[in-house]
Amino acid sequence: MRDERTAVIYHTSDIHGRLGFAAQLERLVEPGALLVDCGDALAGSSTVYRSREPVVEELNDAPYCALAVGNREFHYLHRCMLARAHLLRAPLVCSNLVDLRSRGRAFRREVTSEAGALRVRFLALLAPQYRTGSGWEKIFGWRFLSADAALDEAMSTGSSSDLTVLLSHMGLAADRQIAQRWPSLHAIIGGHSHDTLQRPEFVGRVPIVHAGAYARHVGRLSLRAAADVSLVSYELLPLQQR
């Protein structure tokens, strides 16, 4: 019998346009569990826009509830990033990107999803493409916040969620620093550096997990929210390549 205080989160990262994973994820992700991606699922880039990407169909077929913005989802031109968002069923999420021109919404700053009886709040970070206050802000209309500035803003607002999980497209080294500075995070699910962790790495009480690149694996993270939040289990499951 499923523990109502336990949330199961499956995660991928850095798929980079690989195919053949959607049907496997549909079979693996059990009812009540969540599936997220930590960025760079697409094959395009911040400067190259592809009007058709076969991986989009796979992302839409798999039961994703949130897709973190990676370098491949971000585009300097708003219209290109908005077009990408419109193709995807699940929302793009980025907590440290600000649209200074209030254009059509291409992403969300955070997403809350239900895992059984629990509410899971997902924040997301993208490695900044230029510094806050850079002259590029006037050209493109995007502002990148530092990880600390974005998390300070997000964590200072009230939330009714049971768990706060960070989807990081910053890389493992940065994730370790974030976990040290933000011990109130219940988990960091990471990508960008293409690291594959067979088991969670703990910084204090914060577990960090990375499932690696190219849809070779999916991670299965189980967290229990009681008086404190604790790790129940973690598995790194293989996916077949096509």
C-alpha positions in Angstrom: 0.0 0.0 0.0 1.3 3.4 -1.0 2.4 5.7 1.9 0.4 8.9 1.4 3.3 11.0 2.9 5.7 9.7 0.2 6.4 11.5 -3.1 8.0 9.6 -6.0 9.8 11.7 -8.6 11.3 10.3 -11.8 13.8 12.5 -13.5 15.8 12.9 -16.8 18.2 15.5 -18.1 20.3 16.5 -21.1 18.4 14.3 -23.6 19.8 16.4 -26.5 17.2 15.2 -29.0 17.6 11.5 -28.4 14.6 9.4 -29.2 12.9 6.2 -28.0 12.4 7.0 -24.3 8.8 8.1 -24.1 7.1 4.7 -24.2 9.5 3.3 -21.6 8.8 6.2 -19.3 5.0 5.8 -19.7 5.4 2.2 -18.5 7.8 3.0 -15.6 6.1 6.0 -14.0 3.4 4.7 -11.8 0.1 6.5 -11.0 0.6 9.2 -8.5 4.3 9.6 -9.3 5.8 12.7 -11.0 8.2 13.0 -14.0 10.5 16.0 -14.5 13.3 17.0 -16.8 16.3 19.1 -15.8 17.0 20.9 -19.2 18.6 20.4 -22.5 16.0 18.0 -23.8 15.9 19.8 -27.2 18.5 19.7 -30.0 18.3 23.4 -30.8 20.2 26.0 -28.9 20.1 29.6 -27.5 21.0 30.9 -31.0 19.6 28.1 -33.3 15.9 27.5 -33.7 14.5 24.4 -35.3 10.8 24.6 -36.2 10.5 20.8 -36.0 12.3 18.7 -33.4 11.2 15.0 -33.2 12.0 14.9 -29.5 9.1 17.2 -28.8 6.7 14.4 -29.6 8.5 12.1 -27.2 8.4 14.8 -24.4 4.7 15.3 -25.0 3.9 11.5 -25.0 5.8 11.0 -21.7 3.9 12.1 -18.5 6.2 15.1 -17.7 4.8 17.7 -15.3 7.7 20.1 -15.6 10.6 20.8 -18.0 13.4 22.9 -16.6 14.8 25.4 -19.0 18.3 24.5 -20.2 20.6 26.1 -22.6 18.8 24.3 -25.4 15.3 25.4 -24.4 16.4 29.0 -23.8 16.6 31.3 -26.8 17.8 34.9 -26.9 14.9 35.8 -29.2 11.7 35.7 -27.2 9.6 34.7 -30.2 11.7 31.5 -30.6 11.5 30.6 -27.0 7.8 31.2 -27.0 7.4 29.0 -30.0 9.2 26.2 -28.2 6.9 26.6 -25.2 3.8 26.3 -27.4 5.0 23.0 -28.8 5.5 21.4 -25.4 2.6 20.0 -23.3 4.4 20.3 -20.0 5.4 23.8 -18.8 9.0 25.1 -19.1 10.2 26.3 -15.7 13.0 28.7 -14.8 13.2 30.7 -11.5 16.2 32.8 -12.4 15.1 34.2 -15.7 13.0 37.4 -15.9 11.3 38.9 -19.0 11.9 42.6 -18.6 9.4 43.4 -21.4 6.4 41.4 -20.0 5.9 39.6 -23.3 3.9 36.4 -23.9 4.7 33.9 -21.2 7.3 31.4 -22.5 8.0 29.8 -19.1 6.9 29.7 -15.4 9.0 30.8 -12.5 7.8 27.7 -10.5 5.4 24.8 -10.8 3.5 22.9 -8.0 2.3 19.4 -8.7 0.5 16.8 -6.6 2.2 13.5 -5.9 -0.5 11.5 -4.2 -1.6 13.5 -1.1 1.6 15.7 -1.2 2.1 19.0 -3.0 5.6 19.3 -4.5 6.9 22.7 -5.4 9.5 22.7 -8.3 11.9 25.6 -8.7 14.4 25.6 -11.5 17.7 27.3 -12.3 19.5 27.8 -15.6 23.2 28.7 -15.8 23.2 32.5 -16.5 24.1 33.4 -20.0 25.3 36.9 -18.9 25.5 38.9 -15.7 22.6 40.7 -14.1 22.6 44.3 -15.4 24.5 43.5 -18.6 24.0 45.6 -21.7 22.5 42.4 -23.3 19.4 43.0 -21.2 18.5 46.0 -23.3 19.0 44.1 -26.5 17.1 40.9 -25.7 14.9 41.8 -22.8 16.0 38.9 -20.6 17.5 39.3 -17.2 19.4 36.4 -15.5 19.4 36.3 -11.8 22.1 34.6 -9.7 21.1 31.4 -8.1 21.2 33.0 -4.7 19.0 36.0 -5.8 16.4 33.7 -7.4 16.3 31.3 -4.4 16.1 34.2 -1.9 13.1 35.6 -3.8 11.4 32.2 -4.2 12.0 30.9 -0.6 10.9 34.2 1.0 7.4 33.8 -0.4 4.9 31.7 1.4 4.1 28.3 0.0 1.5 25.7 0.9 3.6 22.9 -0.6 4.9 19.9 1.4 8.2 19.6 -0.5 10.4 22.1 -2.3 12.6 20.5 -5.0 15.1 22.3 -7.2 15.5 21.3 -10.8 19.0 22.6 -11.6 20.6 23.1 -14.9 23.7 24.5 -13.3 26.0 21.4 -13.0 27.0 19.2 -10.2 29.7 21.5 -8.7 27.2 24.4 -8.5 24.6 22.1 -7.0 26.9 21.3 -4.2 27.3 25.0 -3.4 23.6 25.6 -3.7 22.8 22.8 -1.3 25.3 24.2 1.2 23.8 27.6 1.1 20.1 26.5 0.9 19.6 23.7 3.4 15.9 24.3 3.3 15.7 22.7 -0.1 14.4 19.1 0.2 16.2 17.8 -2.8 18.2 19.0 -5.8 17.7 17.2 -9.1 20.4 18.2 -11.5 21.8 18.3 -15.0 24.0 20.3 -17.4 27.3 18.7 -16.4 26.2 15.2 -17.7 27.2 13.6 -14.5 25.6 10.2 -13.6 25.3 9.5 -9.9 24.5 5.9 -9.0 23.3 7.1 -5.5 22.4 10.4 -4.0 25.2 12.7 -2.9 24.3 14.5 0.4 25.4 18.0 1.3 24.1 18.3 4.9 20.6 16.9 4.7 20.0 17.9 1.1 20.2 14.9 -1.4 21.6 15.7 -4.9 20.7 13.4 -7.8 21.9 13.4 -11.4 20.6 10.8 -14.0 23.2 11.6 -16.7 22.7 12.5 -20.3 21.2 11.2 -23.6 18.2 9.4 -22.1 20.4 6.5 -21.0 18.9 6.5 -17.5 16.0 7.8 -15.5 16.3 8.4 -11.8 13.6 7.4 -9.3 13.7 9.6 -6.1 11.4 8.8 -3.2 10.9 11.4 -0.4 8.8 11.2 2.7 7.3 14.3 4.3 6.5 13.8 8.0 7.8 16.0 10.8 11.0 16.2 8.7 11.6 15.3 5.0 13.7 12.2 4.5 15.0 10.2 1.6 13.1 6.8 1.4 15.0 5.4 -1.6 16.7 6.1 -4.9 17.2 4.1 -8.1 18.9 4.8 -11.3 17.0 2.8 -14.0 18.4 2.1 -17.5 16.5 3.2 -20.6 16.9 1.5 -24.0 18.4 3.7 -26.8 16.9 4.0 -30.3 
